[in-house]
Amino acid sequence: MELLDGIGKLSGVGPKRVALLSQLGIVTLFDLLMYFPRAYIDQMTVTPFSRLSAGMEATVSGVVASVRERRSGPGGRLAVLTAYLSDGTGYLAMTWFNQPFLKKKLDAGRRIFATGRVDYAYGGHGGLAMTQMSAFEILEDGEGAPRGGMLPVYATKANLNQNFFRGLMAKAFSRKPELPEVIPEGVRKRYGLMGRDQAVAAMHFPKSSGEISSARARLAFEELYLIQCGLLLLKKRTREKEQGVRHLMSGGLVQKVEASLPFRLTGGQSKAWREIAADMEKPVPMRRLVQGDVGSGKTAVALLALVKTVENGYQGALMAPTEILARQHYETFSRLLQDTEVRIGLLSGKLTAKQHEEMLAAIAAHDVDIVVGTHALIQDKVVYDELGLVVTDEQHRFGIAQRAELNRRGAKTPDVLVMTATPIPRTMTLTVYGDLDVSRIEELPPGRKPVRTFARTEERRALIYAFAKKEIEAGRQAYVVCPLIEESEEMELPSAEAIYQELSGGVFRGIPCGLVHGKLKPKEKEAVMRSFYEGKTKLLVATTVIEVGVDVPNATVMVVEHAERFGLAQLHQLRGRIGRGKYQSYCILIGGGKEGMANERLRAMERTASGFDLAEADLRLRGPGQFFGSMQHGLGDLKVANVLRDTDILLRARRAAMETMEEARDMRYVIEVLRINYRDRFGNILDA
């Protein structure tokens, strides 16, 4: 078979299985080869139950003694299935959430192999449970114990079990051609990397955990190296081949606006502003990120940059991720610039067709100096007279493809300033923002009250909501945040709805409550958020759609349900929604218990106010997770590399990519690889 042949050419893969495999992103033979196991069970190192202890990572094997099924959470929306296993030396509980289909497989007497973290069972009076399973295998009826050695475990769908996948991989490897190499030979030798073909085979048919580690390291290096090369080439091309807007030194207008701000810039703001101003005064396009904690004053720095471009005769654009946030920026800028002649415009979806046409005409005629809106601001129908600067709020929603779009805006490429409040460890910025220069604002403005944070268990829930009600009755507002349920994302909506129904019909009866989540239509979401912003809604029940949200100074309480399901960075982002006014604010994290790694994160939230410190703590505490998540927008999916775990590999890949930039032959080799593998991400550098 050829690498791009359809998967249906393999025996045993009929039309139904082709359709199921395509839902997993497997369409060709190459897709199948790159569909790596999500975990492994090491059957050579099974630990007897009697030797297990809390906090231990282990592989275990036991027979199902009994099964218990129950409902949990608000309205009983969470299905909890617990199997009690025996191995002759002791007992161990295993729990699954929202996976009722497993009940049919968990008959008494069935054998289970599993790998994961052992901890005290919640409410188990000292009993042990495997609380975080990275892999498990329920043997089918009549099936003997699996083969010895490393057993790959794949992410599957119904009707595609593990045995099917393992058999399919064996057929695929018997018919595949050799995989082409994508890393230059000199780089492979210098960094001691195994061959690509060997690494892929070792991922699917490993002989030992050591072989898995070596193969994984090679493939993770490959992904990170190619992305780093692409980002460095993008940066190199921007600096060498694009004509930017060269701004003059700041004059009277910038000085007037800075002097009129209702506060003095902090040291961090001043440093960031100096770096931005220096970039804007160079002839090459600025590509700078301002990374600042929630409330650190990034917007004030962005305003000065926009005023600088206006002072030089250009137009500026500020893009926000949501309509309501765009309007909030527009109102803030209008207030701060009311004593100047700077003309502000808002390009909003709420404009009538006539108003929209008039605003487009005003932008094209340069009758507007600063335009505020969503990402529609860089669409083809928006024509600027001379665009000098684009500011984007929340970088991970404005990826490489959008930045590349700006390069086609005219003879001169506008400067780009991106802002994020997402706290990201320094090493991760190399991957997420590899084509940008980075400024960091690490201190908060003086006088801002820190948010008091408390981690509490379910038993305190009634008292917590009584406290939130008391704050509302005193004139304040409150958020209640519900998590995505990891085991079944379809449960996100009912979970949020159930809590809303429980609270609005119970302790908060008679108090105006709202519900917002990702499945609402944009106009519905906008209406709910605006009602809360205007103070009409007093309690807002939400999923993480409020993570990047509006500034509501009157909101003083945030309750996070099942807080152990969130990473530290996300919890900190959520906490940043409160503490923005003159009142003391409180963030209350309701967790599942007092033990385990998840609750260490909650205790870190109690102790630490700095988002950057929490991001570093997340690296230490969190296992494979979703920290990278949406921030890799524009970089493509990482199938192997995990930037939380693979800091060392990332730094080596970055160093290798920088060396490649200095070696013409290797660079030509890599550009060809990028042309084939990353055309949609780095197309604008490959056509040069």
C-alpha positions as CSV (number, residue, x, y, z in Angstrom):
1,M,0.0,0.0,0.0
2,E,0.9,3.7,-0.5
3,L,0.8,6.0,2.5
4,L,-2.1,8.0,1.1
5,D,-4.2,4.9,0.2
6,G,-7.6,4.8,1.8
7,I,-7.9,2.7,5.0
8,G,-10.6,0.5,3.3
9,K,-7.8,-1.3,1.4
10,L,-6.9,-3.2,4.5
11,S,-8.7,-6.5,5.0
12,G,-11.5,-6.5,7.6
13,V,-12.2,-2.8,7.1
14,G,-15.6,-2.5,5.4
15,P,-17.7,0.7,4.8
16,K,-19.1,0.8,8.3
17,R,-15.6,0.6,9.9
18,V,-14.3,3.1,7.3
19,A,-17.0,5.6,8.5
20,L,-16.2,5.0,12.2
21,L,-12.4,5.3,11.7
22,S,-12.9,8.6,9.8
23,Q,-14.7,10.0,12.9
24,L,-11.3,9.4,14.6
25,G,-9.5,11.3,11.8
26,I,-8.2,8.0,10.3
27,V,-8.8,8.1,6.5
28,T,-5.5,7.0,5.0
29,L,-2.8,4.4,5.9
30,F,-0.6,7.3,7.0
31,D,-3.4,8.5,9.4
32,L,-3.5,5.1,10.9
33,L,0.2,4.8,11.4
34,M,0.2,8.2,13.1
35,Y,-2.7,7.2,15.4
36,F,-0.6,6.5,18.4
37,P,-1.7,4.6,21.6
38,R,-2.9,7.0,24.3
39,A,-1.4,4.8,27.0
40,Y,0.3,1.4,27.7
41,I,-0.3,-1.3,30.2
42,D,2.9,-2.8,31.4
43,Q,1.9,-6.4,32.2
44,M,5.4,-7.3,33.4
45,T,5.1,-5.0,36.4
46,V,1.7,-5.7,38.0
47,T,1.6,-4.6,41.6
48,P,-0.4,-6.7,44.1
49,F,-3.2,-4.7,45.9
50,S,-1.6,-5.4,49.3
51,R,1.5,-3.4,48.2
52,L,-0.4,-0.4,47.0
53,S,-0.4,3.0,48.8
54,A,-1.9,6.4,48.3
55,G,-0.1,8.5,45.8
56,M,1.4,5.6,43.9
57,E,1.4,5.2,40.1
58,A,0.9,1.5,39.4
59,T,-0.3,-1.2,37.0
60,V,-2.8,-3.7,38.6
61,S,-4.8,-6.7,37.7
62,G,-7.9,-8.0,39.5
63,V,-11.2,-9.7,39.2
64,V,-14.5,-7.9,39.5
65,A,-16.2,-8.9,42.8
66,S,-19.1,-6.5,42.7
67,V,-20.4,-3.4,40.9
68,R,-22.2,-0.3,42.3
69,E,-24.1,2.2,40.2
70,R,-25.3,5.6,41.5
71,R,-26.2,9.1,40.4
72,S,-24.4,12.2,41.7
73,G,-24.3,15.9,41.2
74,P,-27.1,18.4,40.9
75,G,-30.2,16.7,39.7
76,G,-28.4,13.4,39.6
77,R,-26.9,14.2,36.2
78,L,-23.6,12.4,36.8
79,A,-23.6,8.6,36.4
80,V,-21.1,7.0,38.6
81,L,-20.1,3.4,38.1
82,T,-17.8,1.7,40.7
83,A,-16.3,-1.8,40.4
84,Y,-14.7,-3.4,43.4
85,L,-11.8,-5.7,42.5
86,S,-10.0,-8.5,44.2
87,D,-6.6,-10.0,43.4
88,G,-6.4,-12.4,46.3
89,T,-4.2,-10.0,48.4
90,G,-6.7,-7.2,48.9
91,Y,-9.4,-5.0,47.3
92,L,-9.4,-1.9,45.1
93,A,-12.2,0.3,43.8
94,M,-12.3,1.7,40.3
95,T,-14.7,4.4,39.3
96,W,-15.9,5.6,35.9
97,F,-18.1,8.7,35.3
98,N,-20.8,8.9,32.6
99,Q,-19.8,5.7,30.9
100,P,-22.9,3.5,31.5
101,F,-22.0,1.3,28.5
102,L,-19.3,-0.2,30.7
103,K,-21.8,-1.8,33.1
104,K,-22.5,-4.6,30.6
105,K,-18.8,-5.5,30.6
106,L,-18.3,-5.4,34.3
107,D,-19.8,-8.7,35.2
108,A,-18.6,-10.4,38.4
109,G,-15.6,-12.6,37.6
110,R,-14.3,-10.4,34.7
111,R,-10.6,-9.5,34.9
112,I,-9.4,-6.0,34.5
113,F,-5.9,-4.7,33.8
114,A,-5.4,-1.0,34.6
115,T,-2.7,1.6,35.0
116,G,-3.1,4.8,36.9
117,R,-2.8,6.7,40.2
118,V,-3.9,5.1,43.5
119,D,-5.4,7.3,46.2
120,Y,-7.8,7.0,49.1
121,A,-11.4,6.2,48.0
122,Y,-13.7,9.2,48.5
123,G,-15.8,8.3,51.5
124,G,-14.1,4.9,51.5
125,H,-13.0,4.9,55.2
126,G,-9.4,4.3,54.4
127,G,-10.0,2.0,51.4
128,L,-8.0,2.5,48.2
129,A,-9.2,3.4,44.7
130,M,-7.6,4.0,41.4
131,T,-8.7,7.6,40.9
132,Q,-6.9,8.6,37.7
133,M,-6.8,5.8,35.2
134,S,-4.5,6.4,32.2
135,A,-5.4,3.0,30.7
136,F,-7.6,0.0,31.4
137,E,-8.6,-3.2,29.7
138,I,-11.6,-5.4,30.5
139,L,-11.1,-8.8,29.2
140,E,-13.8,-10.2,27.0
141,D,-15.7,-13.4,28.0
142,G,-13.5,-16.4,27.4
143,E,-10.5,-14.3,26.7
144,G,-7.4,-15.3,28.6
145,A,-4.9,-12.9,30.2
146,P,-3.3,-10.6,27.6
147,R,0.1,-11.3,26.2
148,G,3.1,-10.3,28.4
149,G,5.0,-7.1,27.8
150,M,3.7,-3.6,26.9
151,L,0.1,-3.5,25.8
152,P,-0.9,-0.5,23.7
153,V,-4.3,1.2,24.5
154,Y,-5.9,3.3,21.8
155,A,-8.7,5.9,22.0
156,T,-11.6,4.1,20.4
157,K,-15.2,4.4,19.5
158,A,-18.1,2.0,19.9
159,N,-17.7,-1.2,17.8
160,L,-14.0,-0.6,17.5
161,N,-12.4,-2.3,20.4
162,Q,-8.8,-2.7,21.4
163,N,-8.3,-6.1,19.8
164,F,-9.6,-4.6,16.5
165,F,-7.1,-1.8,16.7
166,R,-4.1,-4.0,17.6
167,G,-5.0,-6.4,14.7
168,L,-5.4,-3.5,12.3
169,M,-2.0,-2.1,13.2
170,A,-0.4,-5.4,12.6
171,K,-2.0,-5.6,9.1
172,A,-1.0,-2.0,8.3
173,F,2.7,-2.6,9.3
174,S,2.8,-5.7,7.1
175,R,1.9,-3.6,4.0
176,K,3.3,-0.1,4.6
177,P,6.2,1.5,2.7
178,E,9.1,3.1,4.6
179,L,8.1,6.4,6.2
180,P,10.0,9.4,4.7
181,E,12.4,11.2,7.1
182,V,11.4,14.8,8.0
183,I,14.4,15.8,10.1
184,P,17.7,16.6,8.4
185,E,20.3,13.9,8.8
186,G,22.8,16.2,10.6
187,V,20.2,17.2,13.2
188,R,19.3,13.5,13.8
189,K,22.9,12.6,14.4
190,R,23.7,15.7,16.5
191,Y,20.7,15.0,18.8
192,G,20.9,11.2,18.9
193,L,17.4,10.6,17.5
194,M,16.2,7.2,16.3
195,G,14.9,7.0,12.7
196,R,11.3,8.0,12.1
197,D,10.2,4.5,10.8
198,Q,11.7,2.8,13.8
199,A,10.1,5.3,16.2
200,V,6.6,4.8,14.7
201,A,6.9,1.0,14.9
202,A,8.1,1.2,18.5
203,M,5.1,3.3,19.5
204,H,2.7,0.6,18.3
205,F,4.7,-2.6,19.1
206,P,7.0,-1.7,22.0
207,K,9.3,-4.3,23.6
208,S,9.8,-2.2,26.8
209,S,9.0,1.1,28.5
210,G,12.5,2.3,27.6
211,E,11.8,1.8,23.9
212,I,8.5,3.7,24.2
213,S,10.4,6.6,25.9
214,S,13.0,6.8,23.1
215,A,10.4,6.6,20.3
216,R,8.2,9.2,22.0
217,A,11.1,11.5,22.5
218,R,12.0,11.3,18.8
219,L,8.4,12.0,17.6
220,A,7.9,14.8,20.1
221,F,11.1,16.4,19.0
222,E,10.0,16.1,15.4
223,E,6.7,17.9,16.1
224,L,8.3,20.7,18.2
225,Y,11.3,21.1,15.9
226,L,9.2,21.5,12.7
227,I,6.9,24.0,14.4
228,Q,9.9,25.9,15.8
229,C,11.4,26.0,12.3
230,G,8.2,27.3,10.9
231,L,7.8,30.0,13.5
232,L,11.5,31.1,13.2
233,L,11.2,31.3,9.4
234,L,8.0,33.4,9.8
235,K,9.9,35.7,12.1
236,K,12.9,35.8,9.8
237,R,10.8,36.6,6.7
238,T,8.9,39.3,8.6
239,R,12.1,41.0,9.5
240,E,13.9,40.6,6.2
241,K,11.3,40.9,3.5
242,E,8.3,42.9,4.7
243,Q,8.2,46.7,4.7
244,G,6.6,47.8,8.0
245,V,5.3,51.1,9.2
246,R,8.0,53.3,10.7
247,H,6.6,55.5,13.5
248,L,8.3,58.6,14.7
249,M,9.2,59.1,18.4
250,S,6.2,59.7,20.6
251,G,5.0,63.3,20.5
252,G,2.6,65.6,22.3
253,L,-0.6,63.5,21.8
254,V,0.9,60.4,23.4
255,Q,2.2,62.4,26.3
256,K,-1.1,64.1,26.8
257,V,-3.0,60.8,26.8
258,E,-0.5,59.2,29.2
259,A,-0.7,62.2,31.6
260,S,-4.5,62.1,31.5
261,L,-4.8,58.4,32.6
262,P,-6.4,58.1,36.0
263,F,-3.3,56.3,37.3
264,R,0.4,56.3,36.8
265,L,1.9,53.4,34.8
266,T,3.5,50.7,37.0
267,G,7.1,49.7,36.4
268,G,6.0,46.7,34.4
269,Q,3.6,48.8,32.2
270,S,6.3,51.4,31.6
271,K,8.9,48.7,30.6
272,A,6.4,47.1,28.2
273,W,5.5,50.5,26.7
274,R,9.1,51.3,26.1
275,E,9.6,48.0,24.3
276,I,6.5,48.6,22.2
277,A,7.4,52.1,21.3
278,A,11.0,51.0,20.2
279,D,9.5,48.3,18.0
280,M,7.0,50.7,16.4
281,E,9.9,53.1,15.5
282,K,11.7,50.4,13.5
283,P,11.1,49.9,9.8
284,V,10.2,46.2,10.2
285,P,6.7,45.2,11.3
286,M,6.3,44.8,15.0
287,R,5.1,41.4,16.2
288,R,5.0,41.7,20.0
289,L,3.0,39.9,22.7
290,V,2.2,41.6,26.0
291,Q,1.7,38.9,28.6
292,G,0.2,40.3,31.8
293,D,-1.7,38.9,34.7
294,V,-5.4,39.6,35.0
295,G,-5.9,43.3,35.9
296,S,-2.2,44.2,35.3
297,G,-3.1,47.1,32.9
298,K,-2.4,45.8,29.4
299,T,-5.2,47.8,27.9
300,A,-3.7,51.1,29.0
301,V,-0.4,50.2,27.2
302,A,-2.4,49.2,24.1
303,L,-4.2,52.5,24.1
304,L,-0.9,54.4,24.1
305,A,0.3,52.3,21.1
306,L,-2.9,53.1,19.2
307,V,-2.6,56.8,20.0
308,K,1.0,56.7,18.7
309,T,0.0,55.3,15.4
310,V,-2.8,57.9,15.1
311,E,-0.3,60.6,15.9
312,N,1.8,59.4,13.0
313,G,-1.2,59.7,10.6
314,Y,-2.2,56.0,10.5
315,Q,-5.3,54.2,11.7
316,G,-5.4,51.6,14.5
317,A,-7.6,48.6,15.1
318,L,-8.4,46.8,18.3
319,M,-9.9,43.3,18.0
320,A,-11.6,41.6,21.0
321,P,-12.8,38.0,21.1
322,T,-16.5,38.9,21.8
323,E,-18.9,41.7,20.9
324,I,-19.6,42.7,24.4
325,L,-15.8,42.9,25.2
326,A,-15.3,45.0,22.1
327,R,-18.1,47.4,23.3
328,Q,-16.5,47.6,26.7
329,H,-13.1,48.6,25.1
330,Y,-14.9,51.1,22.9
331,E,-16.6,52.8,25.9
332,T,-13.3,52.8,27.9
333,F,-11.3,54.4,25.0
334,S,-14.0,56.9,24.3
335,R,-13.9,58.0,28.0
336,L,-10.1,58.2,28.1
337,L,-9.8,60.1,24.8
338,Q,-12.8,62.5,25.2
339,D,-10.4,65.5,25.6
340,T,-8.5,64.7,22.3
341,E,-9.5,64.9,18.7
342,V,-8.9,61.1,18.2
343,R,-12.0,59.6,16.5
344,I,-13.2,56.2,17.8
345,G,-15.5,53.9,15.8
346,L,-17.2,50.6,16.8
347,L,-17.8,48.0,14.2
348,S,-20.4,45.8,15.8
349,G,-22.9,43.1,14.8
350,K,-25.6,45.1,16.5
351,L,-25.3,47.9,13.9
352,T,-28.1,48.2,11.4
353,A,-27.2,47.5,7.8
354,K,-27.2,51.3,7.1
355,Q,-25.0,52.0,10.1
356,H,-22.6,49.2,9.1
357,E,-22.2,50.6,5.6
358,E,-21.6,54.1,7.0
359,M,-18.9,52.8,9.4
360,L,-17.2,50.9,6.6
361,A,-17.2,54.0,4.5
362,A,-15.9,56.1,7.4
363,I,-13.0,53.6,7.9
364,A,-12.1,53.7,4.2
365,A,-12.2,57.5,4.1
366,H,-10.0,57.7,7.3
367,D,-12.8,59.5,9.1
368,V,-12.2,57.1,12.0
369,D,-8.8,56.9,13.6
370,I,-9.2,53.9,16.0
371,V,-11.7,51.1,15.1
372,V,-12.8,48.7,17.8
373,G,-14.6,45.4,17.0
374,T,-14.2,41.6,16.8
375,H,-12.0,39.7,14.3
376,A,-14.3,40.8,11.5
377,L,-12.0,43.9,11.5
378,I,-9.5,42.1,9.3
379,Q,-12.0,40.6,6.8
380,D,-11.7,41.7,3.1
381,K,-14.8,43.9,3.2
382,V,-13.1,46.2,5.8
383,V,-10.9,48.5,3.8
384,Y,-8.5,50.9,5.7
385,D,-7.0,54.1,4.4
386,E,-3.7,53.3,6.1
387,L,-3.6,50.7,8.8
388,G,-0.6,51.2,11.1
389,L,-1.3,49.0,14.1
390,V,-3.6,46.1,15.0
391,V,-4.1,45.2,18.7
392,T,-5.7,41.9,19.5
393,D,-7.1,41.0,22.9
394,E,-6.5,37.3,23.9
395,Q,-3.8,35.9,21.6
396,H,-4.9,32.3,21.6
397,R,-8.0,33.3,19.6
398,F,-5.8,35.0,17.0
399,G,-3.4,32.5,15.5
400,I,-0.7,32.4,12.9
401,A,-3.2,32.3,10.0
402,Q,-4.9,35.5,11.2
403,R,-1.5,37.3,11.6
404,A,-0.5,36.2,8.1
405,E,-3.8,37.7,6.8
406,L,-2.5,41.2,7.8
407,N,0.5,40.8,5.5
408,R,-1.8,41.0,2.5
409,R,-3.2,44.4,3.6
410,G,-1.2,46.6,1.4
411,A,2.4,47.8,0.5
412,K,3.2,48.3,4.2
413,T,2.6,45.6,6.8
414,P,0.9,47.0,9.9
415,D,2.4,46.5,13.4
416,V,0.8,43.8,15.5
417,L,0.4,43.9,19.3
418,V,-1.2,40.9,20.9
419,M,-2.3,40.8,24.6
420,T,-3.1,37.8,26.8
421,A,-4.0,37.4,30.4
422,T,-3.4,33.6,30.1
423,P,-0.5,32.9,32.5
424,I,1.9,30.7,30.5
425,P,5.3,29.4,31.7
426,R,8.3,31.0,30.0
427,T,9.3,27.8,28.2
428,M,5.8,27.4,26.8
429,T,5.9,30.8,25.2
430,L,8.5,29.4,22.8
431,T,5.9,27.1,21.2
432,V,2.7,29.2,21.6
433,Y,4.3,32.5,20.6
434,G,7.4,31.4,18.8
435,D,7.1,34.1,16.1
436,L,6.6,36.9,18.5
437,D,8.7,39.0,20.8
438,V,7.4,38.9,24.4
439,S,6.9,41.6,27.0
440,R,5.6,40.6,30.5
441,I,3.8,42.8,33.0
442,E,4.1,41.0,36.3
443,E,2.8,43.4,39.0
444,L,-0.7,44.7,39.6
445,P,-1.5,48.4,39.9
446,P,-1.3,49.7,43.5
447,G,-4.5,49.7,45.6
448,R,-6.1,46.7,43.9
449,K,-7.5,44.3,46.6
450,P,-6.4,40.7,46.2
451,V,-9.2,38.1,45.8
452,R,-9.6,36.0,48.9
453,T,-9.6,32.4,47.8
454,F,-10.9,29.3,49.7
455,A,-10.9,25.6,48.8
456,R,-13.9,23.8,50.3
457,T,-15.5,20.4,50.1
458,E,-19.1,19.5,49.0
459,E,-20.2,19.4,52.7
460,R,-19.9,23.2,52.8
461,R,-22.0,23.9,49.7
462,A,-25.1,25.1,51.5
463,L,-23.1,27.6,53.6
464,I,-21.2,28.8,50.5
465,Y,-24.4,29.6,48.6
466,A,-25.8,31.3,51.7
467,F,-22.8,33.5,51.8
468,A,-23.2,34.3,48.0
469,K,-26.8,35.2,48.6
470,K,-25.8,37.5,51.4
471,E,-23.4,39.3,49.1
472,I,-26.1,39.7,46.5
473,E,-28.5,41.1,49.0
474,A,-25.9,43.6,50.0
475,G,-26.0,44.9,46.4
476,R,-23.2,42.8,44.8
477,Q,-23.3,40.1,42.0
478,A,-22.0,36.6,41.8
479,Y,-20.8,33.9,39.3
480,V,-21.2,30.1,39.6
481,V,-19.0,28.2,37.2
482,C,-19.6,24.6,36.1
483,P,-16.9,22.5,34.5
484,L,-16.9,20.5,31.3
485,I,-17.3,16.9,32.4
486,E,-14.2,15.1,31.2
487,E,-15.8,11.7,30.6
488,S,-18.6,13.0,28.4
489,E,-18.5,16.5,26.9
490,E,-22.1,16.2,26.0
491,M,-22.8,16.6,29.8
492,E,-21.5,20.1,29.8
493,L,-24.9,21.6,28.9
494,P,-27.1,19.5,31.3
495,S,-24.7,20.0,34.1
496,A,-24.8,23.8,33.8
497,E,-28.6,23.7,33.3
498,A,-29.1,21.4,36.3
499,I,-27.2,23.7,38.7
500,Y,-29.0,26.8,37.3
501,Q,-32.4,25.1,37.9
502,E,-31.4,24.0,41.4
503,L,-30.1,27.5,42.4
504,S,-32.7,29.7,40.7
505,G,-35.5,27.5,42.0
506,G,-34.0,27.1,45.5
507,V,-31.7,29.3,47.6
508,F,-31.8,32.1,45.0
509,R,-35.5,32.0,44.3
510,G,-36.7,35.6,43.6
511,I,-33.2,36.8,42.6
512,P,-32.6,37.5,38.9
513,C,-30.4,34.6,37.7
514,G,-28.9,33.9,34.2
515,L,-27.4,30.9,32.5
516,V,-24.7,31.1,29.8
517,H,-22.8,28.3,28.1
518,G,-21.1,27.5,24.8
519,K,-24.1,25.9,23.2
520,L,-26.2,29.1,23.2
521,K,-26.5,31.1,20.0
522,P,-24.1,34.1,20.0
523,K,-27.0,36.6,20.3
524,E,-28.5,34.6,23.3
525,K,-25.1,34.5,24.9
526,E,-24.6,38.2,24.3
527,A,-27.9,39.1,25.8
528,V,-27.3,37.1,29.0
529,M,-23.8,38.6,29.4
530,R,-25.1,42.1,28.8
531,S,-27.8,41.7,31.4
532,F,-25.1,40.7,33.9
533,Y,-22.8,43.5,32.8
534,E,-25.6,46.1,33.3
535,G,-26.4,44.7,36.8
536,K,-29.9,43.4,35.9
537,T,-28.9,39.8,36.5
538,K,-27.5,39.2,39.9
539,L,-26.3,35.6,39.7
540,L,-24.7,34.2,36.6
541,V,-24.4,30.4,36.2
542,A,-21.9,29.7,33.5
543,T,-19.4,27.3,31.9
544,T,-15.9,28.5,31.1
545,V,-17.2,30.7,28.3
546,I,-16.7,33.6,30.9
547,E,-13.0,32.8,31.1
548,V,-12.4,35.7,28.7
549,G,-15.2,38.0,29.7
550,V,-16.4,41.4,30.5
551,D,-15.3,43.7,33.4
552,V,-18.1,43.6,36.0
553,P,-16.6,45.6,39.0
554,N,-19.8,44.8,41.1
555,A,-19.2,41.0,40.9
556,T,-17.6,40.0,44.2
557,V,-18.2,36.2,44.5
558,M,-17.2,33.3,42.3
559,V,-18.2,29.8,43.2
560,V,-16.5,27.1,41.1
561,E,-18.2,23.7,41.2
562,H,-16.0,20.6,40.9
563,A,-13.0,22.8,40.8
564,E,-10.6,19.9,40.9
565,R,-11.5,19.3,37.2
566,F,-9.8,22.6,36.2
567,G,-6.1,23.4,35.7
568,L,-4.5,26.1,37.7
569,A,-4.2,28.5,34.7
570,Q,-7.9,28.2,34.0
571,L,-8.9,28.7,37.6
572,H,-6.8,31.8,37.7
573,Q,-8.3,33.1,34.5
574,L,-11.8,32.5,36.0
575,R,-10.8,34.2,39.3
576,G,-9.8,37.2,37.3
577,R,-13.4,37.9,36.5
578,I,-13.9,39.2,40.1
579,G,-11.8,41.6,42.2
580,R,-12.1,44.4,39.7
581,G,-14.0,47.0,41.8
582,K,-13.7,48.6,45.2
583,Y,-15.3,45.8,47.1
584,Q,-13.5,42.8,48.7
585,S,-14.0,39.7,46.4
586,Y,-14.1,36.0,47.2
587,C,-13.4,33.0,45.0
588,I,-14.7,29.7,46.5
589,L,-13.5,26.4,45.0
590,I,-15.7,23.4,45.7
591,G,-13.6,20.3,45.3
592,G,-14.2,16.6,45.6
593,G,-12.2,15.8,48.7
594,K,-9.1,16.6,50.8
595,E,-6.6,14.2,49.2
596,G,-4.9,13.8,45.9
597,M,-3.1,15.8,43.3
598,A,-6.2,17.7,42.1
599,N,-6.7,19.2,45.6
600,E,-3.0,20.2,45.8
601,R,-3.9,22.5,42.9
602,L,-6.8,24.0,44.8
603,R,-4.5,24.6,47.8
604,A,-2.0,26.3,45.5
605,M,-4.9,28.6,44.4
606,E,-5.5,29.5,48.1
607,R,-1.8,30.4,48.6
608,T,-0.9,32.1,45.3
609,A,-2.2,35.2,43.7
610,S,0.3,35.5,40.8
611,G,-0.8,33.8,37.6
612,F,2.8,33.3,36.5
613,D,3.7,31.5,39.7
614,L,0.6,29.3,39.3
615,A,1.5,28.5,35.7
616,E,4.9,27.2,36.9
617,A,3.1,25.3,39.7
618,D,0.8,23.7,37.0
619,L,3.9,22.4,35.2
620,R,5.0,20.7,38.5
621,L,1.6,19.4,39.6
622,R,-0.4,18.6,36.5
623,G,-0.1,15.4,34.4
624,P,-1.0,15.2,30.8
625,G,-3.8,17.7,30.5
626,Q,-5.4,20.4,28.4
627,F,-3.2,23.3,29.5
628,F,-2.0,23.8,26.0
629,G,-5.6,23.4,24.7
630,S,-6.9,26.3,22.6
631,M,-3.6,28.2,22.9
632,Q,-2.1,26.1,20.1
633,H,-4.5,27.7,17.7
634,G,-2.8,27.9,14.3
635,L,-0.1,25.4,15.1
636,G,-2.0,22.2,14.4
637,D,-2.6,19.3,16.8
638,L,0.3,17.8,18.7
639,K,-0.1,14.1,18.5
640,V,2.9,13.2,20.7
641,A,4.5,16.2,22.2
642,N,3.1,17.6,25.5
643,V,4.5,21.0,26.3
644,L,3.8,20.5,30.0
645,R,5.9,17.4,30.2
646,D,8.3,18.0,27.4
647,T,10.1,21.2,28.4
648,D,13.5,19.6,27.9
649,I,12.6,18.3,24.4
650,L,11.1,21.7,23.6
651,L,14.3,23.6,24.5
652,R,16.4,21.1,22.5
653,A,14.1,21.4,19.5
654,R,14.2,25.2,19.7
655,R,18.1,25.1,19.8
656,A,18.1,22.7,16.8
657,A,15.7,24.9,14.9
658,M,17.9,28.0,15.5
659,E,20.9,26.0,14.2
660,T,18.9,25.0,11.1
661,M,18.3,28.7,10.3
662,E,22.1,29.1,9.9
663,E,22.5,26.0,7.7
664,A,21.2,26.7,4.2
665,R,21.0,23.0,3.1
666,D,19.1,22.0,6.2
667,M,16.8,25.0,5.9
668,R,15.9,24.0,2.3
669,Y,15.2,20.5,3.5
670,V,12.9,21.7,6.3
671,I,11.0,24.2,4.0
672,E,10.1,21.3,1.7
673,V,8.8,19.3,4.7
674,L,6.8,22.3,5.9
675,R,5.4,22.7,2.4
676,I,4.0,19.2,2.6
677,N,3.0,19.0,6.3
678,Y,2.2,22.5,7.4
679,R,1.0,24.2,4.2
680,D,-2.1,25.7,5.9
681,R,-0.1,27.1,8.9
682,F,3.0,28.5,7.2
683,G,1.9,29.0,3.6
684,N,2.9,32.6,3.5
685,I,6.6,31.8,4.2
686,L,6.7,28.9,1.7
687,D,5.8,31.0,-1.3
688,A,8.8,33.3,-0.8
